[in-house]
Structures are given as C-alpha cells and as structure tokens.
Amino acid sequence: MQVRHAYGADAINFVADGQVLKGDGSGQTIAIVDAYHNSYLASELRLFDAKYHLPNPTINQVNLGSGQTNLGWAGEQALDAEWAHAMAPGATLDVVEAASDSTPDMMAAVDVARHLPGVSVVSMSWGDSELAMSWTYNEMSYDPIFTTPTGHTGVTFVAASGDDGTLLGANYPAASPNVVSVGGTTLKVNAHGTILSETAWNWSGGGNSSFEPEPSYQASVQHSGYRSTPDVSMEANPYPGVSVVVINPKKGTKRWEILGGTSLSAQLFGGLIAIVNQGRALAGSKSLDGPSQTLPALYSAPPSSYHDISMRINRYNAIKGYDPATGLGAPRAASLLAYLVNYTQVSKVVISSINPHITRTNMLDRAQLLQRRFLPPRNGSIRPQASRGQTEFQVNLSRVGKGRPAGSIELRVSPSPSKIPYGGFSPVRLQMDRQKRPSTTSRGLSAVHIRPTAPSYTPPQLQLPGIRDPRGDYPF
C-alpha cells in the first residue's frame, strides 16, 4: 500500500534464528477503543482486505453493553480498524466498544482495553478540548488509566491530537503525558508510494496543555512548563485522504468513503509500535511501556528517525526540530523502528542537595506515576508506600556516597499546587532513619534525580488497594 510504503514500513524485516520475518506486527495485539457496537466491522475488514490484497486479521470485538448503533462511530471504527490493519497486517485487533461516547464510558473502555491479554498498543482516535472537558471532568484524574497494568506486558497508548487546528487548544487524552500524541501531515506520493512532499496539515491539533505539567522527556525540546502536543505526526489530510469501506449499521448498505484526520494518523502510528514490539519479542525483549519507555525513546531517538517538517500552519510554525505543529516530525520507519526495537533504559536514585524549600502538599493522585520512575538502584532496593497527603518511598541503600555508611532513608514526596513533571527530578524531603544511620550524615532537604542509563530494568508497579484519588474521581 502507498502509505505503508511511503513511511518505509513495508521494508521492515527481522532476522530470528536464521529466518527472515516480515515486520508486520505478528504476535502483537492492538486494542482500538471506540463507542457503540458495529455488527458489520468484520465484514468491512474482509472487503478492505480483498481490495488491498491483505490477509484477513484475527479481530475480537468487546461490546461493553451498548445495544445502540451509530453511523458516525461506525465510520470511525471502520477507519480505525482498517488502517491499523493496513500498517500492521499481521497484528490481532481487539476493538473495545464503549457503552456510549461519554467521557466516563470511553475511559472505562480504555481501562478494559489495557487489561486484555496480549495487548501492547491501545489506540484512541478521539478526544475533546481540554477547556471544554474541564467544565465537567478533571482530566488528570484519568491519567493513571494510561499506564501498563500490574503483571501485564508493556502497553503504549496512542491518541489523535485533534482535527480542529489550534482553535480550542490541546485535546485530551492526547495531552496526557502518558499518551503518545499523534498529529497530522499532508502526504503526497506518486503511484509507487514514493514521497513527493510531506507538510504540516492545517487542521492538525496541537499546542500546550492547560493543565498537564511538562514531562521530563520533553525537557530537551521545550520549556513551557506544560505538556506540549503532538509528539509525532503522520498522514491525516482528508484531501486526498484514504479509502475506507463503511456499512451503514441501520440499513446494511455498503459505501466506500475517502476519510482522514488525526484518527488516521493515530492508527498508522499505533501500527508502527506493534511492529516495534514484534521485533522486541523476537529479540527476547518485553514490549514497550508507553510512559517510561516509548515516550522517552521518541525524544531521545536520533534526528534521522524523523522527517523534520518545516512550514507555517495556523498559529504555530513547523520549524526545524520539535514544534507544536508536527511534534518531532513524521517517522522514518527504518531508523526509528530500529532504535525503538533496541531501546533499553534504567533509572537510578541519586541524592543531591537542592534549595531548602518544600513544594506541593498532596501527591496521592500522582503516586502511581511517580513510583514508576523510582526504580531500584543497583546497590539497593525501593519499597513504595502511600498515605493520604504524601507518598513515601522507603529506600534501602548499601552506599549513598563516598564516606557515607549503609542504612535506610525515607523519602517523603510532597507535591505543591504548581506543576511537577513526571519523572525527571522532583523535590523531596530526605529524612534519615537515625536508628540505622548516624545523624551526622543527615542532609535535610535533598532531591531525587531520575537518570536513564543502560541496561534495562522492568519498572515496578504501585498498588494502592482501597485508596482513592483525593478528588474522588478515580480509584487506583
């Protein structure tokens, strides 16, 4: 297919045990979250595959109780499933159909999707303006949903950045720092799928979040203090668009339509991540965890991994390097996928002095996200605990630094009303356990720095049975 060829995905092969295997997402499962039931989805996929000479995928539909059908969402499901399959034709598709398109029902569907066996990508081609959503919901209370469940294979969450340009600001869930935000481009190719040009799409959503703090993985590209979207971009312009077959859920009539939008680009990128995880599985590595691996890796990948797009659109400039128009740019599969397949990361605790000032008063709703970045140092261990008003980390170190004795220290992380990045480094109070550690070594206030190195550790999970977000919106 032209789009797959344009990004170089059709040229990806893996060598395992002397065999050359096509990079097509085999062995991986993409969970697509949409609303309402589409009883014709499997039939649509068979028609699509026949036209484009693709293998019929294994597709599972998880209907979360909706007896309704909806033509608009039926078209969305068809686009999502057909083009995720086009990019990763060997992957299994799990389509989770929310009971309605309300925010609580959609988020409940994401929660179901991330727990499904074998899922390594959760794709969401929908969203709402943060500002509109804020009248009813606290978006940050939903952020913990976009994390890998305990004991589950790593999951990357992908979302469309929006199709309203920058008129309404950033969209959610694309603005979550746990989600890969995918913007849109205008891709022009010849009959063979060779790229003639790729520019920023005028209606691609993007911009800074109004609520989400700047994540540490964006520290090298922007300093706004807030999460910036998108992270990457791919084909989205509906002119010329892509072909999608849609069967009217009420009449049963078939129609080929030309569709586009960041709904398309999100599915294309989700397909690429499935291919990445196929390669990692063949190499004996675990699938990528979105917040702790995929997102940091996208920002640490070499410049050759992207087609850097430069062109002014709406109120943002698509400039050299990162920008809120197209993010890091459009992926070049050969380079980016090779980097992601081989990506490893480890975080370690480093103690250093900082300004003697405690910020933040409550961190319970961020306990899970922060704990995922407090990984065991090589010479010690870490045990998280949580209580209302603060998050505690009991760290056992065999050696803290030159001349310092072994012992245990207690870290009490207390966030302030101001924004704090996920990962990176966070102000904490370092309180020594004086029964095991001489008081003369006490440093008072210190910082815990999170620094990626190699080789890889598997992030531990934080479980808080029976503890709810202080706002009461989301149970851990």
C-alpha positions in Angstrom: 0.0 0.0 0.0 1.2 3.5 -0.8 1.0 4.9 2.7 2.8 1.9 4.3 5.5 2.2 1.6 5.9 5.9 2.0 6.9 5.6 5.6 9.1 2.6 4.9 7.1 0.1 7.0 6.9 -2.4 4.1 10.7 -2.7 4.0 11.0 -3.7 7.7 12.3 -7.3 8.2 13.5 -9.1 11.3 16.1 -11.9 11.3 15.5 -14.6 14.0 17.1 -18.0 14.2 18.4 -17.5 10.7 14.9 -16.8 9.3 13.9 -13.5 7.7 10.5 -12.5 9.1 8.3 -9.7 7.7 7.8 -6.7 10.1 4.0 -6.7 10.1 3.1 -6.8 13.8 2.7 -10.6 14.0 2.3 -11.8 17.6 1.1 -8.4 18.8 -2.4 -7.2 19.6 -3.7 -3.6 19.0 -6.7 -2.6 21.1 -8.8 0.0 19.4 -11.2 1.9 21.6 -14.4 3.4 20.0 -18.0 3.8 21.0 -21.2 1.8 20.3 -21.4 -1.6 18.6 -20.6 -2.2 14.9 -22.0 -5.5 13.9 -20.5 -5.1 10.4 -16.9 -4.5 11.3 -15.6 -8.0 10.4 -17.4 -7.8 7.1 -15.9 -4.3 6.4 -12.4 -5.6 7.1 -12.8 -8.5 4.7 -13.9 -6.1 1.9 -11.0 -3.9 2.7 -8.5 -6.7 2.6 -9.9 -8.0 -0.7 -9.4 -4.6 -2.3 -5.8 -4.2 -1.0 -4.7 -7.8 -1.1 -4.2 -8.0 2.7 -4.6 -11.1 4.9 -7.7 -11.2 7.0 -6.8 -10.4 10.6 -7.9 -12.0 13.8 -10.4 -9.5 15.1 -12.2 -9.6 18.5 -15.0 -7.1 19.4 -15.6 -6.4 23.1 -19.1 -4.8 23.4 -19.4 -3.1 26.7 -23.2 -3.3 26.8 -24.3 -0.9 24.1 -27.3 -2.1 22.1 -27.1 1.1 20.0 -25.6 1.6 16.6 -24.3 5.0 15.4 -23.4 5.8 11.8 -20.7 8.3 12.8 -19.0 5.9 15.1 -19.4 3.0 12.7 -17.4 5.1 10.2 -14.8 5.8 12.9 -14.5 2.1 13.8 -14.1 1.2 10.1 -11.4 3.8 9.6 -9.5 2.8 12.7 -9.6 -1.0 12.2 -8.9 -0.9 8.5 -5.9 1.4 8.7 -4.4 0.0 11.9 -4.5 -3.3 10.0 -3.1 -1.8 6.9 0.0 -0.6 8.8 0.4 -3.8 10.8 -1.4 -6.5 8.8 -0.1 -9.3 11.0 -1.4 -7.9 14.3 -4.5 -9.1 16.1 -7.2 -6.4 16.5 -9.2 -6.1 19.7 -11.9 -3.5 19.2 -13.4 -2.3 22.5 -16.8 -0.7 22.1 -17.7 1.7 24.9 -21.4 1.8 26.0 -21.6 5.4 24.9 -19.3 8.2 23.8 -19.4 9.9 27.2 -16.1 10.6 28.9 -16.6 8.1 31.7 -17.7 5.3 29.3 -14.8 5.9 27.0 -12.3 5.9 29.8 -13.9 2.7 31.2 -13.3 1.2 27.8 -9.7 2.2 27.8 -9.4 0.5 31.2 -10.8 -2.7 29.8 -8.6 -2.5 26.7 -5.3 -2.2 28.6 -6.1 -5.3 30.7 -6.9 -7.5 27.7 -4.3 -10.4 27.3 -1.5 -9.7 24.8 -2.4 -6.1 24.1 0.7 -4.0 23.6 -0.9 -0.9 21.9 -4.1 0.9 22.9 -5.2 3.3 20.1 -7.6 6.1 20.6 -8.7 8.2 17.6 -11.0 10.5 19.6 -10.8 13.2 22.3 -12.1 16.5 23.4 -10.8 20.0 24.0 -9.2 20.3 27.4 -11.1 23.5 28.1 -14.4 22.0 27.2 -13.8 18.9 29.2 -12.7 20.9 32.2 -16.2 22.1 32.8 -17.3 18.6 33.8 -14.2 16.4 34.4 -10.8 16.7 35.9 -8.6 15.2 33.1 -5.6 14.5 35.3 -7.7 12.1 37.4 -7.8 9.8 34.3 -4.1 9.8 33.6 -3.4 6.7 35.7 -5.6 4.7 33.3 -2.9 5.2 30.6 -0.4 3.0 32.3 0.5 -0.6 32.0 -1.4 -2.8 34.5 0.5 -4.8 37.1 1.8 -8.0 35.6 0.8 -7.1 32.1 3.0 -6.9 29.1 4.1 -3.3 28.3 1.4 -1.1 26.8 1.8 2.0 24.7 -1.1 4.4 24.5 -1.6 6.4 21.3 -4.2 9.2 20.7 -5.2 11.6 17.9 -4.1 15.2 18.6 -7.4 16.5 17.2 -8.8 17.9 13.9 -9.6 21.5 15.0 -6.2 23.1 14.4 -5.3 25.1 17.5 -8.7 26.8 17.8 -9.7 25.0 21.0 -6.2 24.3 22.4 -4.8 20.9 23.3 -7.1 17.8 23.2 -7.4 15.1 25.8 -6.4 12.2 26.1 -3.6 13.2 23.6 -2.5 15.8 26.2 -1.9 13.2 28.9 1.9 12.8 29.4 1.3 9.0 29.4 0.0 9.0 25.9 1.8 9.4 22.5 0.0 12.3 20.8 -0.1 11.9 17.0 -0.7 15.0 14.8 -1.4 15.2 11.1 0.5 15.9 7.9 -0.4 16.3 4.2 1.4 13.5 2.4 1.8 13.5 -1.3 3.1 10.3 -3.1 3.4 9.1 -6.6 1.8 5.9 -8.0 4.6 3.8 -6.4 4.2 5.3 -2.9 7.4 7.3 -3.1 7.0 10.6 -1.1 6.8 13.7 -3.3 6.3 16.0 -0.3 5.1 16.0 3.3 3.9 19.2 5.0 2.0 20.1 8.1 -1.8 19.7 7.9 -3.5 23.0 8.6 -6.2 21.4 10.8 -3.9 19.1 12.9 -4.5 19.7 16.6 -1.6 20.8 18.8 -0.4 23.2 21.4 0.4 23.3 25.2 -1.9 21.6 27.7 -3.7 24.0 30.1 -3.4 21.5 33.0 -0.8 18.8 32.4 2.8 19.6 33.6 5.7 19.4 31.3 7.0 15.9 31.2 10.7 15.3 31.7 11.1 13.6 28.3 10.2 17.0 26.7 12.8 18.9 28.6 15.2 18.9 25.7 12.7 20.4 23.2 10.5 22.9 25.1 10.4 24.8 28.4 6.8 26.0 28.7 6.2 24.2 32.0 3.3 22.3 30.4 2.8 19.2 28.3 3.1 20.1 24.6 1.3 18.2 21.8 1.8 16.4 19.4 4.8 14.1 19.8 4.9 12.9 16.2 2.8 13.3 13.1 1.7 11.2 10.1 -0.7 11.4 7.1 -4.0 12.9 8.1 -5.3 15.3 5.4 -8.7 14.0 4.1 -7.8 15.6 0.7 -6.7 13.2 -0.9 -7.4 11.0 2.2 -7.6 7.2 2.3 -10.3 4.7 1.2 -12.5 3.2 3.9 -15.4 0.9 3.4 -18.3 1.6 5.7 -21.5 -0.5 6.0 -24.5 1.5 7.3 -25.3 -0.1 10.7 -29.1 0.5 10.2 -29.5 -0.2 6.5 -26.7 -2.7 5.8 -25.7 -0.8 2.7 -22.0 -0.6 1.7 -20.2 2.5 0.7 -16.5 3.4 0.0 -15.6 6.7 1.5 -12.5 9.0 1.5 -11.6 9.8 5.1 -8.7 11.3 7.0 -7.9 13.3 10.1 -5.7 12.5 13.0 -7.9 9.5 13.6 -6.0 8.1 10.6 -2.5 9.2 11.8 -3.1 7.7 15.3 -3.9 4.3 13.8 -0.9 4.4 11.5 1.5 5.2 14.3 -0.1 2.5 16.6 0.6 0.0 13.8 4.2 1.0 13.8 4.5 0.4 17.5 3.0 -3.0 17.0 5.8 -3.8 14.5 8.4 -2.5 17.0 7.0 -4.8 19.7 7.1 -7.7 17.2 10.8 -7.0 16.8 11.4 -6.7 20.5 9.7 -10.1 21.1 11.9 -11.7 18.5 14.9 -10.2 20.3 13.8 -11.6 23.6 12.8 -8.1 25.0 9.5 -7.0 26.5 7.1 -4.8 24.7 7.5 -1.1 25.3 5.8 0.6 28.3 4.4 3.9 27.0 5.1 6.4 29.8 8.5 5.0 30.9 9.9 3.8 27.5 8.1 4.7 24.3 7.7 8.4 25.0 11.3 9.0 26.4 12.6 6.9 23.5 10.8 9.0 20.9 12.6 12.1 22.2 16.0 10.5 22.5 15.9 9.0 19.1 18.5 10.3 16.5 17.3 13.1 14.2 17.5 10.6 11.3 14.5 8.9 12.8 12.1 11.6 11.6 11.3 13.7 8.5 11.5 17.1 10.1 8.7 19.2 8.7 9.1 23.0 8.3 6.1 25.1 7.3 3.8 27.6 9.0 0.3 26.5 9.8 -2.5 28.0 11.9 -0.8 30.0 14.7 2.2 27.7 15.0 5.3 27.4 12.9 6.5 24.0 11.8 10.2 24.7 12.3 13.4 22.7 12.5 13.3 20.4 15.4 10.3 20.0 17.7 7.2 22.2 17.3 3.5 22.2 18.3 2.5 21.8 14.6 4.0 18.4 13.9 5.9 17.5 17.0 9.2 15.8 16.3 8.1 15.2 12.7 7.0 12.2 10.7 8.6 8.8 11.4 11.1 7.2 9.1 10.4 3.6 9.9 13.9 2.1 9.0 15.6 4.4 11.5 13.0 4.9 14.2 11.9 1.3 14.5 15.5 0.1 14.7 16.1 2.5 17.6 12.9 1.5 19.4 13.4 -2.2 18.9 16.8 -2.0 20.6 15.8 0.7 23.2 16.8 0.0 26.8 16.5 2.2 29.8 17.2 2.1 33.5 16.6 4.7 36.2 18.5 5.0 39.4 18.2 7.1 42.5 20.9 9.8 43.0 21.0 12.0 46.1 22.0 15.7 45.8 21.3 18.9 47.7 18.7 21.4 46.4 17.1 24.6 47.6 15.8 24.0 51.1 12.2 24.5 50.1 9.3 22.0 50.2 6.8 22.3 47.4 3.4 20.6 47.0 1.0 19.5 49.6 -0.6 16.4 48.2 0.6 13.8 45.8 -1.7 10.8 46.2 -3.2 11.1 42.8 0.3 11.1 41.3 1.6 8.2 43.4 1.4 5.6 40.7 3.0 7.7 38.0 5.9 8.9 40.2 6.6 5.5 41.6 7.1 4.0 38.2 10.1 6.3 37.9 11.6 5.4 41.2 13.4 2.2 40.2 15.8 0.1 42.2 19.4 1.3 42.3 21.9 -1.4 41.5 23.1 -1.5 45.1 19.7 -1.2 46.9 16.0 -1.6 46.7 13.0 0.6 46.9 9.6 0.0 48.6 6.8 2.4 48.0 4.1 3.2 50.4 1.3 5.7 50.2 -0.8 7.6 52.7 -3.2 10.5 52.3 -1.3 13.7 51.9 2.0 12.3 50.8 3.8 9.5 49.1 6.6 7.7 50.9 9.4 5.7 49.5 11.5 3.5 51.8 14.9 3.1 50.1 17.5 0.7 51.3 20.9 1.6 50.1 24.2 -0.2 50.6 26.1 3.0 50.0 24.8 6.5 49.4 28.1 8.2 48.5 31.8 8.4 49.4 32.3 8.1 53.1 28.7 7.5 53.9 27.6 4.4 55.8 25.0 1.9 54.7 21.5 2.2 56.0 18.0 3.2 55.1 16.4 6.5 54.3 12.8 7.6 54.0 11.7 9.8 51.1 8.5 11.8 51.6 7.3 13.2 48.3 5.0 16.2 48.8 3.8 18.0 45.7 2.7 21.6 45.5 -0.2 23.3 43.6 2.3 24.2 40.9 3.1 21.8 38.1 5.5 19.0 38.5 7.0 16.8 35.7 6.5 13.1 35.5 10.0 11.6 36.0 12.9 14.0 35.6 13.5 15.0 39.2 11.1 16.0 41.9 11.7 18.0 45.1 11.5 15.7 48.2 12.3 15.7 51.9 15.1 13.3 52.7 14.6 12.1 56.3 17.3 9.8 57.7 16.4 6.8 59.8 18.6 7.7 62.7 18.4 4.3 64.2 20.2 2.8 61.3 22.1 5.8 60.0 24.2 8.3 62.0 22.5 11.7 62.4 25.8 13.4 61.3 25.1 12.2 57.8 21.7 13.9 57.6 21.3 16.3 54.7 17.8 17.6 55.5 16.3 18.6 52.1 17.6 16.8 49.0 16.4 15.8 45.5 15.9 12.5 43.9 17.1 12.6 40.3 15.9 10.1 37.7 18.6 9.5 35.0 18.3 7.0 32.2 21.2 4.6 31.7 21.7 1.1 30.4 20.9 -1.8 30.8 17.2 -2.1 31.4 15.1 -2.7 34.5 11.4 -3.5 34.5 9.5 -0.7 36.3 7.8 -1.9 39.4 4.2 -1.2 39.9 2.5 0.6 42.7 -0.6 -1.0 44.1 -2.8 1.0 46.5 -5.8 -1.2 47.4 -8.8 0.8 48.6 -7.1 4.2 48.2 -8.9 6.7 46.0 -7.7 9.9 44.4 -8.3 12.7 46.9 -10.7 14.3 44.4 -12.7 11.1 44.4 -12.7 10.7 40.6 -10.6 7.6 40.0 -9.7 4.6 42.2 -6.2 3.3 41.9 
